[in-house]
Amino acid sequence: MAIIQNSEDLAGSGAASLRDALGRPLHDLRISLLDRCNFRCPYCMPESEFNEDYRFLTRAKRLTHEEILRVASVATGLGVSKLRVTGGEPLLDKHLPSLIAGLAALSGVDDLAMTTNGMLLAPVAARLADAGLMRVTVSLDSLDPDVFARMSGGRGDLGRVLEGIEAAENAGLTPIKFNVVVQRGVNEHTVLDLLERFRGSGHIVRLIEFMDVGNRNGWRMEQVVPSRELLQAISARWPLEAVGKNYPGEVARRYRYQDGAGEIGFISSVTEPFCGSCSRARLSADGVLYTCLFATHGTDLREPLRNGAGDDELGDILRRVWLQRADRYSELRRPDVAAAHTVSKVEMYRMGG
């Protein structure tokens, strides 16, 4: 049964705990600013389709910053305390610092982060930190120049990404997390070198199993490098020990180097699903609210926003969506049955990773 704890508080300070049909709280909101990206990663936005002829969302179809702030404000009133700005590539939004400042000013926001490919980060890292951004996560699949070029669709400049990482570090946007999507036969042989680069830096590498997100990456189970396989390989070089979660709903399983050189994480949605603790909602660039990374549909918020809905009405929509939520795709997925992946899912670049 769906539960609201401390229901009197829902219209007040946001201290209430809004829980879905499986008892999972609403704590996190991921905000996709736009569906455009300056990379063409084959597993997300392959060049063959997303070329000069592809029609991305027009400005009129994307939520404005004011509309994003309204949704975020209502969400924090329902218990959301963690906000993450994503894309596409969020740094393509030239007015991003002003949005960050608005999000940082919302009551109840304990964590404000951004996921980026890092290539445009260096010139704006300090401004973003000054505006209130707390941390950045950089998608970085390899430090091998050839592998990096392949996995960014030939669009990425590794040198500029590394400059962005340095600028983020200097601006205090730490600890930086690095999301590494590991694909068999593509980049698994470069994982140890990447880990070695960031060992002792205070930053955190998170190794992500290649997932069947969206419909365009040609996902097959044989492309997945299970986290347990990576854990064995890494432990053989640098002994690791498991550590507990930082917070409820954390998706990464954390390990630290026994020699004190920091920690790494494993995100194992395929082989060790974590749906039972998922506390995330996702707002797409065109104003659709999704309750699962593998969603097939969502709830349009842009129309009520532009038709004059007040905060109470928006809150009622968000509340209803979350109370009815029962998504657990990863737990129900059958990796051994190809037909399970023929369902049409929303693309990752539309809702953020």
N, C-alpha and C positions, 0 to 999 in steps of 0.2 A: 504494500500500500504506500502511496506517495505521502510524504510527511513534511509538514512545516513545523519546525521547532521555534518556540517563542513567537508565535504568529503576530502578537500585538506589535512587535518591533518592526514588522516589514515596512511600515510606512514611516518609520522613524530613523534611527541611527544606522541601520544596515547591519546590526549585530545579529540579526536572525540567520538561522541556517536553513536554507531552502533545499530540500532534498527531492531527488527524482523517484521514479517508481521502484528503483532498486536500492534506494536509501543513500545515493551518492550526492554529496553537497555541491552547490554551485560556488566555486571559489575563483575560477580563472576565466578571463575573457581574452581571446586572441582576435586582433583587429587587423584585417587585411586592407591596406590602403588603396591598392590598385592591382590590376591583373597583369601589368607589364613587368618585364624583367630585362636586364641587359645581358643575361646569360641565356644559353639555350641547352640546358642540361638534358640529355636524352631521356632520362627517366621522369622528367617533369614537363618540359617545354621544347620538344625536338624541333630543330631548324626546319625539317622537312614540312612541318605543318605551320609553325609559327614564324612565317617569313614575311616579306614586305606586303603580301596580299592578305594576311590575316587581320581581321578586324577586332581589335581589343575594345573594351568598354569606352564609350565616349565620356567626357567629363560630366555631362548631364546625367548619365546613368550611374555614376559613382556617388557614393555618399560624400557630402561636403564635410569639412572638419567640424562645423557646428553640429551637423547631424550625428557624426561619430561621438562627439562629446556628450550629446544628449543621451545616446544609447549607453555609453559608458557610465554616465552619472546615474541613470536608472539602475543599471546592473550593480553598481557599488551599493546602492540602496537595498539590493536584494542579497547582499553578502559577498559579492565579488571583491577580492582584495588584491588580486594579481592581474595586471594588464600586460599584454605583449603586443607590440606593433610588428606586423609582418607584411608580406606582399603575396605574389610578385616580389619585387625588390623595393622596399619602402624608401630607400634613399633616392629614388627617382622623383619623389615628391619634394620639390624645392622649398616648400613651406613647412617641412616636417618639424623643425624646432618649435614653431608656434603651437602646433598640435601637442607636442610633448609637454610643453609648458601647461597647456590646458588640462591634459590628463594628470599631470603631476599635482595639480591643484585640487583634484577631486578628493573629497573626504573619504577615508577608509582605504586608500590605495597604499599597500605596504610594499609592493614590488612593481616596478615599471621597467620593462625590458624591451629589447628589439632583436629580431632575427634578420640577418643581412648576409649577402655574399661578400661584403667587405670591400669591394673594389672602389666604391665611392665614399668610403668612411673617413679617410684621413683628413680631408678639408673641413669636415663638420663635426668631428668627434667632440671637440671641446665645447662647441655651441650646444650640442645635444646634452652633454653633461651639465652645462650651466642651466639648461632649460628644465632639468629634473630627471633625465634618463638615468637609471641606476646601473644597468648592465647591458652588455650585448652578447648575443650568440652569433657566431660566424659559421656559416655552412662552408666547410673546407674538406673536400673528399680526398685530397692527396697533396703532398708537397713535391711530388715528382712532376716536373714541368710538362712532360708528355702526357702523363695520365691526367693531370689537372686540365690541360687543354682539351683532351677528349671528353672529360666529364662535364666541362662547362660549355660544350658545344663549339669550341674554338673562339669563344667570345671573352674568356676571362684573361686577366693579366695578373699572374701570380705575384709579381713584384709589387703591384699596387695593393693587392689584398694584404700582403705582409706589412706594407706601410700603414694601411688602415688599422691593422691589429696593434701596431706599435703606438699609433695615435690614440686608440681607445685605451690602451694601458696607461699612457701618459695622462689621459683625461680622467682616470679613475673609474672607468666603466668596467669594473672588475668584480669578481673573477670572470674573465672571458670564458665562455663555453664554446667548444668547437663541435659541431655536428658533422659526423663522418658517416655517410651512407656507404656501406660496404657491399660490393657486388663481386661474386665469384668470377674469376677470370678477367676482372677489370682493374680493381685497386686493392684487393686484399693483401697483395705482396708488398704494399707500401705502408701498411698500417704501423708496423713497428718503427719505421723511420719517423713517421709523424708523431708517434708517442714520445720517441726519444727527444724530438725537438722541443716539446713542451713539458717534459718532465722537469720538476723543480721550478717551474715558472709561476706557480700559484694558480694557473689556469687549468681547465678541466676538459679533457677530450671525452666525447660521448660517441660510442660506436653503435650505429643504428642498423638493424637488419633491413635489407632491401624489402620494401613493402609494396603491396598491390594497391597503392593509392591511385585513384583516377582510373583512366581507361587507355592511356597512351604509352605506357612504359613496357608493354609486352611481358609483363611479370610472369616468371615461372619459378617454381620452388627450387629448382636446381641452381638458380642464380643467388639464392640466399646463403650467406655464410652464418650459421647459427652462432649466437653469442657464446655458447659454451665452448665451441671450437676456437674462437678468438681468445677466450679466457685461458684456455690451456696453453695456447701458443705464447701469449704474453707472460703468463706465470712462469713458463719455462725460462724466460729471459730475466724477468723482474718479478720475484715473488709478490703475490697480492694477498690481501685479506679483506673480507667483506665488512662493510660498515652499514649502519642503519640509515633510514630515510631522513632527509633534512626536514621534511614536512609531509603531512598526509596528502596522498594523491600524486606524489613524485613518481614519474614514470621510469626513471633510470634506476637500475640496480647499481649501487655504488661500491667501489673497491678502492683501497688505497695501497700504494706501494709500501712494502714493509721497510724499505730503507728511508722512508720519510719524504720521498720526492713528490708527494701530492696524491691526487686521486684521479680515477677515470670512471666512466659510467657505461652501462650497456642498456640499450633500448631494444627490447626483444619482442616486438609486437607479434611476430609470426610464430616463434617457437615457445614463448612464455607470455601470453597475453596478460594485460593488466587492466582490462575493462572495469573490473570490480572496484577500482579506486579512482576512475577517471572523473575529474571535477571540472572539465573544460567545455566551454561553449565557444563558438567561432562565428565572427561577424565578417561576411564577405564584403568586397569592395562595392558591390551593388546592393548592399543592405539586406542580405539574406542571413538569417541566423541558423547555424547548423549545430547539432549536438553530438556529432561524431566526425572524425577525420575521414571515415569511409561512407559518409552519408550519401544517400541517393536523392534526397530532397531536403528542403529547409522551410523556414517561415519568413515571408517578406516583411521587413520592417520599413523599407523605403516608402512604400505607399502610405501607411498610416502616418509616418513622419511628415510627409509632404501634403497630407490631407488634414493637418491640424491636430493630430492626436496629442493630448496632454501627457504629462509624465505618468499620471495614474493609469491611463489607458495603455501606455507602453509597458508599464510595470506589470499590468495584468496579462499582457501578451507574453512577456518573458516568463512570468510566473507559471502560466499555463503550459508553455512549451516545456519548461524544465520539469514540472510535476508529472507530465505525461511521458517523459523521456525513459526509454528502456533499451537504448542502443547497447549492444555488446558484440559488434561485428567480429572483432579479433578472436573472441572466445568461441564463436560459432563457425568461424572460417574452417574450411576443409582444404588445406593446402594440397592434399593428394587427389582432389577432385577438380579437374579443370573447369567444369561447368559452374563451379562456385564463383568464378571470377568473370562471368559473362554479364553480371548485373552492371548497369550503367551508374557509376559513382561520380560524384562531383570532383572536378580536377583540383589538385592540391594548390596550384597557383591562384585559384579563385578564393580559397578560404584560409590560406596560410598553413604551414606545416606544424 
